């Protein structure tokens, strides 16, 4: 039963606590009293330290002084998540700390220890928030301190849908720098998100191990800065789990089921660290120490001293099982490297990106036209050119499968981007004939050659699409003349695919498709994908959804036989509603596909953009994940994302894919693109060419895009209104939105 925090008696066992019962049964006759005493002492020390810092801050700054972390919609996330209290002022913290002191019962048992741990999490959050008030947070790379919401949005989805298999939290000091480097590299190779605290950070720097946002390895700092691993995990639950703040037991249950975190304590632990370990146990995370323990808590607080098998042991304790894929390549490989950015100064060579011709093309071929596993390079290899070289690049992937179809080509082709970025030292952006690839100096020094790129692609296509992929062959072309010849073939195929999509309208098809890919972390969200409405992640078109269903009939994309519409203007179908209601677990009764103002489609958290009404201008604004600043809604992207994500239906606000803006069905019932009064400049330039064509089609003229305000004009309604009036923006004379 889900019960709000403020009505839970602290000593009353809840359903969630059943997961600890087996351990507690075993502890009846051998309670780890010394370990528990250290945990209680650590919680008292942490709480006392938090009170001292808080009293000083109140004395220096006063109770009304703002308190909070930068660039987050979740205030102080530990407190927000577990109690529902949205703290914004220093004066709101004393009663919270006083309440948490009630957790410090002296009876030594595992149940009370978890409450001491909860108190320690609160105390650490208060301590670190006060550091931010004084500007004492880490400012030197690679130390990150608090990990902001944009990073949460970037990687949190992959954490909770298990693309990233789990979160490894490493504290203390390892036996040696080489030993911790080996552990971290093993975790990276398996794709884990890593949080690092204390001296292990300096040890990793000694070994030149890459850390930071690009590698989803966050060196948060020292001592109580470990709380930034916890508040990241809790925000992931709030952002993607659709759980309201303050649902303490539901939040803990989500952490246990979806976040899959564990703590590695290396070296001797202080009493405060022991108390923090019990905080991890409180959230459902086991703790593994490399130092011998006089007493263990089965499944929850364990010793394992062998560094060679430490990661394997932690995964087994946490119940994380991975399908291993052995690749004989000289670099690490996995989703941990997907965000790695290779800057020009770090690149040994690059391809494409507008500076040289490049393309990628995936084709279905007959069994006679393919040699399974073959990688062919035509042109110079990495080792044949000097550092700083620029080469053309053609990537041609041929696939044979008994169930492979031509319509699947575009779906699979887009995976080239993901797979190449999994390689440490490989960087890939864009697609088709706009692709841009860099290989780092470090990767080349380790022995990377073009054949390894082909081997990555072959292995991943076979692993990810076993039902349709039987054989894979890769041809990599770095010969200028041949790239220029083959790029013509590629462009012909691109045009044919686009024409097939362009000819599709919502009226021309007999079925729409659901997309439930994100329900693993937003259980009540349902995307409805139509020919004229891409999934809000921007990656799932109607053709993609159709192909996905054919590849896996029981998968996340299920057909909806459309039938007659009950409201053609707003885009309402009984057939859609009949599917949406059970698919959203009863949370939605109706979805209108062509309006923002009435029962709009829900959002999960992986939307490319968010649109919202600007009532003062009788129009809407659109912001994107890339835009970090304020908007005319008075909120940043992160704040808006916290409001509309998690599968909630929010009239007037909605997450969208960028390309939906160009659809003829874009909020058709509300006036379409003529309602757009503000967009970030980057988005305007990204859409400009096609947006101008849509504007002409709608009778708005080719200059309409320049009538839309952006951040260079202003970020508040009163700032952009004079601009809109001067330009004669059509939204000002349209029917009122309300």
VEXFILO-459583 format. One line per field, with one value per residue (C-alpha): residue number from 0; residue in three letters; x, y, z. Coordinates in steps of 0.1 Angstrom, whole numbers. Each point is the difference from the previous one (the first is absolute). Layout:
N
num: c(NUM; ...)
residuo: c(ALA; ...)
c1: c(X; ...)
c2: c(Y; ...)
c3: c(Z; ...)
This chain:
738
num: c(0; 1; 2; 3; 4; 5; 6; 7; 8; 9; 10; 11; 12; 13; 14; 15; 16; 17; 18; 19; 20; 21; 22; 23; 24; 25; 26; 27; 28; 29; 30; 31; 32; 33; 34; 35; 36; 37; 38; 39; 40; 41; 42; 43; 44; 45; 46; 47; 48; 49; 50; 51; 52; 53; 54; 55; 56; 57; 58; 59; 60; 61; 62; 63; 64; 65; 66; 67; 68; 69; 70; 71; 72; 73; 74; 75; 76; 77; 78; 79; 80; 81; 82; 83; 84; 85; 86; 87; 88; 89; 90; 91; 92; 93; 94; 95; 96; 97; 98; 99; 100; 101; 102; 103; 104; 105; 106; 107; 108; 109; 110; 111; 112; 113; 114; 115; 116; 117; 118; 119; 120; 121; 122; 123; 124; 125; 126; 127; 128; 129; 130; 131; 132; 133; 134; 135; 136; 137; 138; 139; 140; 141; 142; 143; 144; 145; 146; 147; 148; 149; 150; 151; 152; 153; 154; 155; 156; 157; 158; 159; 160; 161; 162; 163; 164; 165; 166; 167; 168; 169; 170; 171; 172; 173; 174; 175; 176; 177; 178; 179; 180; 181; 182; 183; 184; 185; 186; 187; 188; 189; 190; 191; 192; 193; 194; 195; 196; 197; 198; 199; 200; 201; 202; 203; 204; 205; 206; 207; 208; 209; 210; 211; 212; 213; 214; 215; 216; 217; 218; 219; 220; 221; 222; 223; 224; 225; 226; 227; 228; 229; 230; 231; 232; 233; 234; 235; 236; 237; 238; 239; 240; 241; 242; 243; 244; 245; 246; 247; 248; 249; 250; 251; 252; 253; 254; 255; 256; 257; 258; 259; 260; 261; 262; 263; 264; 265; 266; 267; 268; 269; 270; 271; 272; 273; 274; 275; 276; 277; 278; 279; 280; 281; 282; 283; 284; 285; 286; 287; 288; 289; 290; 291; 292; 293; 294; 295; 296; 297; 298; 299; 300; 301; 302; 303; 304; 305; 306; 307; 308; 309; 310; 311; 312; 313; 314; 315; 316; 317; 318; 319; 320; 321; 322; 323; 324; 325; 326; 327; 328; 329; 330; 331; 332; 333; 334; 335; 336; 337; 338; 339; 340; 341; 342; 343; 344; 345; 346; 347; 348; 349; 350; 351; 352; 353; 354; 355; 356; 357; 358; 359; 360; 361; 362; 363; 364; 365; 366; 367; 368; 369; 370; 371; 372; 373; 374; 375; 376; 377; 378; 379; 380; 381; 382; 383; 384; 385; 386; 387; 388; 389; 390; 391; 392; 393; 394; 395; 396; 397; 398; 399; 400; 401; 402; 403; 404; 405; 406; 407; 408; 409; 410; 411; 412; 413; 414; 415; 416; 417; 418; 419; 420; 421; 422; 423; 424; 425; 426; 427; 428; 429; 430; 431; 432; 433; 434; 435; 436; 437; 438; 439; 440; 441; 442; 443; 444; 445; 446; 447; 448; 449; 450; 451; 452; 453; 454; 455; 456; 457; 458; 459; 460; 461; 462; 463; 464; 465; 466; 467; 468; 469; 470; 471; 472; 473; 474; 475; 476; 477; 478; 479; 480; 481; 482; 483; 484; 485; 486; 487; 488; 489; 490; 491; 492; 493; 494; 495; 496; 497; 498; 499; 500; 501; 502; 503; 504; 505; 506; 507; 508; 509; 510; 511; 512; 513; 514; 515; 516; 517; 518; 519; 520; 521; 522; 523; 524; 525; 526; 527; 528; 529; 530; 531; 532; 533; 534; 535; 536; 537; 538; 539; 540; 541; 542; 543; 544; 545; 546; 547; 548; 549; 550; 551; 552; 553; 554; 555; 556; 557; 558; 559; 560; 561; 562; 563; 564; 565; 566; 567; 568; 569; 570; 571; 572; 573; 574; 575; 576; 577; 578; 579; 580; 581; 582; 583; 584; 585; 586; 587; 588; 589; 590; 591; 592; 593; 594; 595; 596; 597; 598; 599; 600; 601; 602; 603; 604; 605; 606; 607; 608; 609; 610; 611; 612; 613; 614; 615; 616; 617; 618; 619; 620; 621; 622; 623; 624; 625; 626; 627; 628; 629; 630; 631; 632; 633; 634; 635; 636; 637; 638; 639; 640; 641; 642; 643; 644; 645; 646; 647; 648; 649; 650; 651; 652; 653; 654; 655; 656; 657; 658; 659; 660; 661; 662; 663; 664; 665; 666; 667; 668; 669; 670; 671; 672; 673; 674; 675; 676; 677; 678; 679; 680; 681; 682; 683; 684; 685; 686; 687; 688; 689; 690; 691; 692; 693; 694; 695; 696; 697; 698; 699; 700; 701; 702; 703; 704; 705; 706; 707; 708; 709; 710; 711; 712; 713; 714; 715; 716; 717; 718; 719; 720; 721; 722; 723; 724; 725; 726; 727; 728; 729; 730; 731; 732; 733; 734; 735; 736; 737)
residuo: c(UNK; UNK; UNK; UNK; UNK; UNK; UNK; UNK; UNK; UNK; UNK; UNK; UNK; UNK; UNK; UNK; UNK; UNK; UNK; UNK; UNK; UNK; UNK; UNK; UNK; UNK; UNK; UNK; UNK; UNK; UNK; UNK; UNK; UNK; UNK; UNK; UNK; UNK; UNK; UNK; UNK; UNK; UNK; UNK; UNK; UNK; UNK; UNK; UNK; UNK; UNK; UNK; UNK; UNK; UNK; UNK; UNK; UNK; UNK; UNK; UNK; UNK; UNK; UNK; UNK; UNK; UNK; UNK; UNK; UNK; UNK; UNK; UNK; UNK; UNK; UNK; UNK; UNK; UNK; UNK; UNK; UNK; UNK; UNK; UNK; UNK; UNK; UNK; UNK; UNK; UNK; UNK; UNK; UNK; UNK; UNK; UNK; UNK; UNK; UNK; UNK; UNK; UNK; UNK; UNK; UNK; UNK; UNK; UNK; UNK; UNK; UNK; UNK; UNK; UNK; UNK; UNK; UNK; UNK; UNK; UNK; UNK; UNK; UNK; UNK; UNK; UNK; UNK; UNK; UNK; UNK; UNK; UNK; UNK; UNK; UNK; UNK; UNK; UNK; UNK; UNK; UNK; UNK; UNK; UNK; UNK; UNK; UNK; UNK; UNK; UNK; UNK; UNK; UNK; UNK; UNK; UNK; UNK; UNK; UNK; UNK; UNK; UNK; UNK; UNK; UNK; UNK; UNK; UNK; UNK; UNK; UNK; UNK; UNK; UNK; UNK; UNK; UNK; UNK; UNK; UNK; UNK; UNK; UNK; UNK; UNK; UNK; UNK; UNK; UNK; UNK; UNK; UNK; UNK; UNK; UNK; UNK; UNK; UNK; UNK; UNK; UNK; UNK; UNK; UNK; UNK; UNK; UNK; UNK; UNK; UNK; UNK; UNK; UNK; UNK; UNK; UNK; UNK; UNK; UNK; UNK; UNK; UNK; UNK; UNK; UNK; UNK; UNK; UNK; UNK; UNK; UNK; UNK; UNK; UNK; UNK; UNK; UNK; UNK; UNK; UNK; UNK; UNK; UNK; UNK; UNK; UNK; UNK; UNK; UNK; UNK; UNK; UNK; UNK; UNK; UNK; UNK; UNK; UNK; UNK; UNK; UNK; UNK; UNK; UNK; UNK; UNK; UNK; UNK; UNK; UNK; UNK; UNK; UNK; UNK; UNK; UNK; UNK; UNK; UNK; UNK; UNK; UNK; UNK; UNK; UNK; UNK; UNK; UNK; UNK; UNK; UNK; UNK; UNK; UNK; UNK; UNK; UNK; UNK; UNK; UNK; UNK; UNK; UNK; UNK; UNK; UNK; UNK; UNK; UNK; UNK; UNK; UNK; UNK; UNK; UNK; UNK; UNK; UNK; UNK; UNK; UNK; UNK; UNK; UNK; UNK; UNK; UNK; UNK; UNK; UNK; UNK; UNK; UNK; UNK; UNK; UNK; UNK; UNK; UNK; UNK; UNK; UNK; UNK; UNK; UNK; UNK; UNK; UNK; UNK; UNK; UNK; UNK; UNK; UNK; UNK; UNK; UNK; UNK; UNK; UNK; UNK; UNK; UNK; UNK; UNK; UNK; UNK; UNK; UNK; UNK; UNK; UNK; UNK; UNK; UNK; UNK; UNK; UNK; UNK; UNK; UNK; UNK; UNK; UNK; UNK; UNK; UNK; UNK; UNK; UNK; UNK; UNK; UNK; UNK; UNK; UNK; UNK; UNK; UNK; UNK; UNK; UNK; UNK; UNK; UNK; UNK; UNK; UNK; UNK; UNK; UNK; UNK; UNK; UNK; UNK; UNK; UNK; UNK; UNK; UNK; UNK; UNK; UNK; UNK; UNK; UNK; UNK; UNK; UNK; UNK; UNK; UNK; UNK; UNK; UNK; UNK; UNK; UNK; UNK; UNK; UNK; UNK; UNK; UNK; UNK; UNK; UNK; UNK; UNK; UNK; UNK; UNK; UNK; UNK; UNK; UNK; UNK; UNK; UNK; UNK; UNK; UNK; UNK; UNK; UNK; UNK; UNK; UNK; UNK; UNK; UNK; UNK; UNK; UNK; UNK; UNK; UNK; UNK; UNK; UNK; UNK; UNK; UNK; UNK; UNK; UNK; UNK; UNK; UNK; UNK; UNK; UNK; UNK; UNK; UNK; UNK; UNK; UNK; UNK; UNK; UNK; UNK; UNK; UNK; UNK; UNK; UNK; UNK; UNK; UNK; UNK; UNK; UNK; UNK; UNK; UNK; UNK; UNK; UNK; UNK; UNK; UNK; UNK; UNK; UNK; UNK; UNK; UNK; UNK; UNK; UNK; UNK; UNK; UNK; UNK; UNK; UNK; UNK; UNK; UNK; UNK; UNK; UNK; UNK; UNK; UNK; UNK; UNK; UNK; UNK; UNK; UNK; UNK; UNK; UNK; UNK; UNK; UNK; UNK; UNK; UNK; UNK; UNK; UNK; UNK; UNK; UNK; UNK; UNK; UNK; UNK; UNK; UNK; UNK; UNK; UNK; UNK; UNK; UNK; UNK; UNK; UNK; UNK; UNK; UNK; UNK; UNK; UNK; UNK; UNK; UNK; UNK; UNK; UNK; UNK; UNK; UNK; UNK; UNK; UNK; UNK; UNK; UNK; UNK; UNK; UNK; UNK; UNK; UNK; UNK; UNK; UNK; UNK; UNK; UNK; UNK; UNK; UNK; UNK; UNK; UNK; UNK; UNK; UNK; UNK; UNK; UNK; UNK; UNK; UNK; UNK; UNK; UNK; UNK; UNK; UNK; UNK; UNK; UNK; UNK; UNK; UNK; UNK; UNK; UNK; UNK; UNK; UNK; UNK; UNK; UNK; UNK; UNK; UNK; UNK; UNK; UNK; UNK; UNK; UNK; UNK; UNK; UNK; UNK; UNK; UNK; UNK; UNK; UNK; UNK; UNK; UNK; UNK; UNK; UNK; UNK; UNK; UNK; UNK; UNK; UNK; UNK; UNK; UNK; UNK; UNK; UNK; UNK; UNK; UNK; UNK; UNK; UNK; UNK; UNK; UNK; UNK; UNK; UNK; UNK; UNK; UNK; UNK; UNK; UNK; UNK; UNK; UNK; UNK; UNK; UNK; UNK; UNK; UNK; UNK; UNK; UNK; UNK; UNK; UNK; UNK; UNK; UNK; UNK; UNK; UNK; UNK; UNK; UNK; UNK; UNK; UNK; UNK; UNK; UNK; UNK; UNK)
c1: c(0; 14; -2; 12; 30; -17; -24; 25; 9; 38; 0; -29; 12; -13; -3; 34; 17; -8; 31; 21; -18; 22; 31; -17; -10; 37; 11; -23; 28; 30; -9; 30; 0; 34; -9; -33; 15; 23; -29; -19; 30; 6; -36; 3; 32; -14; -32; 20; 23; -31; -15; 32; 3; -37; 1; 30; -17; -32; 21; 20; -28; -33; -29; -13; 33; -5; 14; 2; 21; 6; -21; -25; -37; 1; 12; 19; -7; 4; -24; -24; -1; -4; -22; -15; 13; 13; 26; 10; 11; 25; -28; -19; 29; 1; -34; 10; 33; -18; -25; 27; 17; -30; 14; 31; -15; 27; -12; 25; -18; 1; -34; 12; 33; -19; -17; 34; 10; -30; 9; 36; -13; -20; 30; 23; -25; -2; 38; 6; -28; 16; 33; -17; -15; 35; 14; 22; -9; 26; 13; 30; -3; -7; -18; -37; -18; -38; -9; -26; -33; 12; 24; -28; -21; 29; 8; -28; -23; 27; 6; -36; -7; 33; 18; 24; -2; 5; 16; 33; 8; 37; 13; 33; 35; 9; 30; 18; -6; 4; -25; -28; 8; -6; -33; -13; 10; -18; -31; 2; 4; -32; -18; -5; -6; 26; 1; 34; 7; 31; 36; -9; -4; 37; 10; -18; 16; 34; -9; -15; -34; -26; -27; -28; -34; 12; 9; -30; 27; -6; 27; -24; 25; 8; -18; -37; 2; -9; -36; 2; -1; -32; -18; 7; -16; -30; -5; 0; -29; -19; 7; -6; -20; -31; 1; -12; 25; -5; -12; 29; -6; -8; 32; 20; -16; 8; 36; 3; -17; 12; 32; 20; 27; 27; 27; 36; 18; 38; 23; -9; -33; -8; -30; -17; 7; -16; -31; -1; 3; -32; -16; 8; -16; -30; -5; 5; 37; 25; 34; 32; 32; 35; 10; -9; -31; -4; -36; -19; -37; -9; -8; 4; 33; 27; 38; 18; 37; 9; 2; 1; -35; -14; -21; -14; -8; -18; -21; -10; -10; -20; -15; 13; 5; 16; 1; 37; 13; 37; 17; 37; 7; 27; -24; -28; -35; -34; -27; 23; 19; -31; 2; 38; 8; 32; 11; 21; 32; -5; -8; 26; -22; -35; -24; -30; -17; -3; 38; 3; -27; -16; -30; -14; -23; -16; -14; -18; 16; -4; 18; 23; 11; 15; 29; -10; 24; 21; 15; 15; 19; 4; 25; 26; -3; 6; 37; 5; -6; 17; -16; -24; -12; -34; -14; -33; -20; -26; -16; -19; -17; -15; -25; -15; -28; -29; -23; 19; -20; 9; -23; 22; 31; -5; -8; 32; 21; -6; 17; 33; 2; -6; 23; 30; -3; 2; 37; 24; 17; -25; -23; -29; -27; -28; -10; -5; 23; 5; 19; 31; 25; 31; 25; 21; 38; -3; -21; 25; 29; -18; -1; -35; -4; -29; -6; -10; -28; -14; 4; -20; -28; -2; -1; -26; -24; 1; -5; -28; -20; 3; -35; 6; 38; 18; 31; 18; 27; 16; 19; 19; 11; 26; 9; -12; -11; -19; -18; -11; -13; -18; -15; -22; -15; -5; -19; -23; -9; -5; -23; -21; -4; -10; -25; -17; -3; -11; -29; -14; -26; -21; -30; 18; 7; -22; 19; 20; 26; 6; 35; 6; 38; 1; -24; 28; 7; -33; -25; -31; 13; -12; 12; -24; 21; -18; 14; -2; 11; 34; 6; 10; 36; 2; 14; -32; -19; -31; 21; 24; -28; -15; 33; 6; -33; 9; 33; -15; -38; 0; 22; -6; -16; -35; -25; -33; -26; -10; -37; -21; 10; -23; 16; 20; 12; 13; 11; -20; -7; -19; 24; 29; -17; -9; 37; 14; -22; 14; 35; 2; -12; -32; 16; -13; -35; 5; 28; -5; 28; -4; -3; 21; -29; -22; 12; 34; 22; 21; 38; 26; 32; 19; -17; 22; -20; -28; -27; -21; -25; 9; -34; 12; 9; -29; 25; 24; 37; 23; 32; 25; 24; 28; -13; 12; -15; -34; -30; -32; -17; 22; 16; 31; -1; 9; -28; -26; 12; -6; -36; -10; 21; -9; -31; -22; -25; 6; -24; 20; 33; 14; 33; 6; 25; 16; -13; -36; 2; 1; -30; -32; -18; 21; -26; -24; -30; 18; 12; 31; 34; -16; -3; 38; 12; 34; 27; 37; 22; 17; -33; -11; 33; -3; -35; 3; 0; -29; -19; 0; -16; -26; -7; -5; -24; -20; -2; 22; 27; 37; 9; -23; 30; 15; -32; 6; 19; 30; 24; 17; -33; -9; -9; -32; -34; 2; 34; -11; -34; 12; 20; -30; -21; 26; 3; -38; 1; -33; -5; -9; -31; -11; -28; 9; 16; -23)
c2: c(0; 34; 24; 36; 8; 21; -28; -28; -9; -5; -32; -15; -26; 6; -23; 12; -12; -36; 0; 2; -27; -29; 19; 9; -36; -10; 28; -9; -19; 18; 37; 20; 23; 16; 9; 13; 21; 16; 7; 17; 20; 11; 11; 21; 16; 8; 14; 21; 13; 9; 19; 19; 11; 9; 21; 19; 6; 12; 23; 13; 2; -2; -24; 14; -5; -23; -35; -25; -17; 14; -9; -23; -1; -23; 25; -21; -33; -24; 20; 7; -37; -16; 26; 21; 32; 25; 19; 34; 20; -7; 5; -30; -24; 0; -17; -27; -7; -1; -25; -22; -1; -21; -28; -3; -27; -17; -36; -18; -18; 0; 17; 30; 0; 7; 30; 13; -3; 20; 27; 0; 5; 31; 13; -4; 18; 29; 2; 1; 24; 24; -4; 12; 30; 10; -8; -28; -26; -17; 24; -20; -26; -29; 4; 5; 6; 0; -16; 22; -8; 3; -28; -19; 4; -11; -32; -7; -16; -26; -6; -9; -20; -19; 10; 11; -32; 17; 26; -8; 23; -2; 15; 2; -10; -31; -23; 17; 24; -28; -21; 26; 9; -36; -1; 32; -11; -33; 19; 23; -30; -14; 33; 11; 35; 7; 25; 5; 15; 6; -10; -24; 31; 10; -37; -1; 33; -15; -27; 25; -17; 21; 13; 25; 4; -13; -34; -1; -3; 29; 9; 18; 10; -10; -9; 9; 8; -37; 12; 12; -37; -4; 32; -10; -34; 15; 26; -28; -15; 33; 9; -34; -21; 22; -2; 32; 15; -11; -36; -13; -37; 2; 20; -26; -28; 17; 4; -37; -12; 24; 18; -31; 17; -14; 15; -10; 11; -2; 4; 7; 17; 28; -1; 25; -21; -30; 21; 9; -37; -6; 29; -21; -30; 21; 6; -36; 2; -26; 10; -21; 8; -11; 0; -29; 5; -14; -6; 1; 7; -27; 14; 36; 7; -24; -5; -10; 7; -14; 29; -23; -12; 30; 13; -35; -5; 34; -8; -34; 16; 26; -25; 16; -24; 11; -17; 1; 7; -7; 22; -4; 37; 22; 24; -1; -3; 8; 27; 17; 15; 11; 35; 3; 32; 0; 35; 10; 3; -36; -15; -19; 2; 8; -8; 19; 28; 21; 2; -32; -22; -26; -23; -31; -24; -33; -23; -33; -24; -36; -29; -3; 36; -1; -16; -2; 18; 16; 34; 16; 33; 18; 28; 11; -13; 20; -11; 12; 37; 25; 16; 28; -16; 4; -29; -7; -29; -23; -25; -27; -27; -30; -22; -33; -15; -23; 25; 31; 25; 32; 21; -9; 15; 35; -12; -21; 26; 25; -24; 6; 32; -17; -30; 21; 23; -31; -2; 18; 26; -2; 30; 1; 26; 5; -26; -7; 22; 25; -24; 12; -23; 5; -25; 11; 1; -23; -26; 0; -4; -31; -15; 9; -6; 3; -37; 4; 23; -26; -27; 21; 5; -37; -11; 25; -5; -38; 4; 26; -14; -38; -5; 17; 1; -32; 13; 34; 14; 34; 20; 31; 24; 27; 3; 34; -10; -30; 19; 26; -27; -20; 31; 4; -35; 8; 33; -18; -24; 28; 18; -32; -5; 37; -2; -30; 19; 33; -17; -13; 20; -9; -3; -24; -28; -25; -2; 21; -15; 2; 4; -13; 0; 24; -18; -16; 34; 19; -28; 21; 16; -10; 15; -2; 0; 10; 8; 37; -2; -14; -14; 27; -13; 9; -35; -20; 8; -19; -21; -7; -11; -21; -17; -5; -18; -22; -8; -7; -6; 1; 31; 36; 10; -13; 9; 18; -6; 36; -1; 32; 31; 15; 35; 5; 35; -9; -35; -22; -37; -24; -28; 20; 7; -37; -9; 30; -7; -35; 8; 29; -22; 19; 34; 14; -2; 21; 14; 27; -1; 34; 23; 12; 14; -30; -35; 3; -30; -8; 3; -23; 19; -6; 27; 21; 31; 14; 23; 21; 29; 36; 15; 36; -4; -23; -26; -27; -3; -30; -7; -28; -21; 20; 34; 5; 34; 13; 2; 21; -26; 12; -35; -17; -32; -20; 16; -6; -35; -7; 13; -19; -32; -33; -8; 29; 17; 38; 21; 30; -18; -30; -17; -5; -12; 29; -12; 1; 38; -5; -22; 11; -14; 21; 12; 3; 8; 29; 17; -19; 16; 35; -3; -2; 33; -11; -26; -1; 14; -34; -17; 26; -5; -38; 1; 30; -14; -24; 24; 26; -24; -9; 37; 6; -30; 15; 34; 16; 11; -9; 26; -14; -17; 35; 11; -26; 14; -18; 6; 29; 19; -10; -28; 15; 6; 38; 1; -18; 16; 32; -20; -21; 31; 17; -31; -5; -35; -18; -15; 35; 1; -37; -12; -2; -32; -2)
c3: c(0; -9; 29; 1; 22; 26; 11; 3; 36; -3; 20; -19; -26; -35; -30; -14; 32; -9; -22; 32; 19; -10; 12; 32; 7; -3; 23; 29; 18; -14; -2; -13; 30; -6; -36; 11; 27; -25; -23; 28; 11; -37; -3; 32; -13; -34; 14; 26; -28; -21; 29; 7; -37; -2; 32; -13; -34; 17; 22; -30; -26; 17; -4; -33; -18; -31; 2; -28; -26; -35; -31; 16; 2; 31; 27; 25; -16; 30; 20; -29; -10; 35; 17; -28; 16; -26; 20; -14; 31; 28; 26; -12; 9; 39; 5; -26; 18; 33; -13; -14; 34; 11; -21; 22; 23; 21; -3; -23; -27; -38; -3; 21; -19; -32; 17; 12; -36; -12; 26; -13; -36; 12; 19; -29; -23; 24; 4; -38; -6; 24; -17; -32; 20; 8; -34; 15; -26; -22; -28; -13; -27; 1; 33; -8; 33; -6; -34; -16; -16; -36; 7; 18; -32; -22; 19; 25; -26; -8; 36; 8; -32; 6; -31; 27; 21; 34; 22; 17; 30; 10; 32; 19; -10; -20; 7; -29; -29; -26; 19; 0; -36; -10; 20; -16; -35; 5; 11; -30; -23; 14; -5; 37; 12; 26; 29; 17; 34; 22; -9; -28; -22; 5; -5; -33; -11; 6; -25; -25; 1; -18; 22; -3; -17; -34; 17; 24; 27; 25; 25; 24; 27; 35; 33; -2; -37; -5; 4; -36; -11; 21; -11; -36; 5; 18; -27; -26; 18; 2; -37; -16; 24; 2; 38; 18; 24; 36; -8; 21; -3; -37; -5; 18; -19; -33; 11; 8; -32; -26; 10; 9; 20; 22; 22; 0; 32; -6; 30; 36; 4; 25; 22; -22; -30; 18; 7; -37; -9; 20; -20; -31; 17; 8; -38; -9; -10; 14; 13; -7; 20; -10; 37; 23; 21; 35; -9; -33; -8; -25; -35; 12; 17; -12; -3; -32; -1; -34; -24; -31; 8; 19; -29; -7; 37; 2; -30; 13; 34; -19; -23; -32; -29; -33; -33; -7; -35; -6; -25; -8; -4; 18; 16; 26; -13; 16; 6; 25; -30; -19; 13; -6; -19; -20; -6; -30; 21; 12; -34; -20; -31; -10; -28; -15; 19; -31; -4; -20; -17; 22; 2; 16; -16; 12; -26; 0; -24; -12; 16; -31; 3; 35; 19; 36; 23; -28; 6; -31; -1; -33; 4; 26; 36; 32; 1; -36; 7; 22; 31; -9; -32; -16; -20; -18; 14; -14; 24; -18; 21; -19; 18; -10; 21; -8; 16; -10; -21; -19; 23; 30; -16; 13; 35; 2; -17; 28; 24; -17; 20; 34; -7; -11; 30; 23; -9; 23; -22; -28; -6; -24; -6; -25; -26; -37; -21; 29; 22; 19; 16; 21; 14; 30; 3; 30; -19; -29; 25; 14; -35; -14; -37; -24; 2; 37; -10; -23; 27; 24; -25; -9; 37; 10; -29; 6; 38; -1; -30; 1; -13; -33; -5; -10; -18; 1; -22; 3; -27; 12; -28; 5; -37; -12; -35; 12; 28; -25; -22; 27; 16; -31; 6; 37; -8; -24; 27; 26; -25; -6; 38; 5; -28; 16; 32; -16; -18; 33; 18; 31; -24; -24; 25; 18; 32; 25; 24; 37; 12; 36; -1; 29; 23; 18; 17; -7; 5; -8; -32; -35; -32; -30; -32; -32; -35; 9; 36; 9; 34; 25; 2; -37; -8; -7; -32; -11; -24; 28; 23; -28; -7; 37; 3; -28; 15; 34; 0; 38; 3; 10; -32; -4; -27; 6; -26; -5; -10; -2; 18; 26; -4; -31; 10; 35; -12; 23; -8; 22; -12; 13; 34; 4; -3; 20; 31; 8; -14; 25; 28; 2; 4; -33; -15; -31; -21; -27; -26; -16; 29; 29; 20; 6; 12; -19; -3; 31; 2; 15; 3; -32; -20; -23; 7; 22; -12; 23; -2; 4; 8; -1; -37; -9; -12; 9; 6; -7; 19; -4; 20; -15; 12; 35; 7; 11; -22; -3; 22; 28; 2; -14; -19; 31; 20; -27; -4; 36; -4; -32; 3; 16; -20; 12; -22; 3; -22; -14; 2; -18; -10; -37; -26; -20; -33; 12; -3; -38; -1; -16; 31; 24; 26; -30; 23; 17; -32; -9; -5; -1; 38; 5; 15; 15; -7; 9; -28; -4; -7; -25; -20; 3; -15; -23; -35; 5; 24; -27; -25; 26; 6; -37; -1; 29; -17; 26; -24; -2; 26; 28; 17; 6; 17; 27; 30; 15; 30; -19; 1; 36; 24; 15; -14; 6; -18; -31; -4; -16; -25; -9; -4; -22; -22; -3; 14; -9; 34; 13; -22; 3; 22; 37; 11; 30)
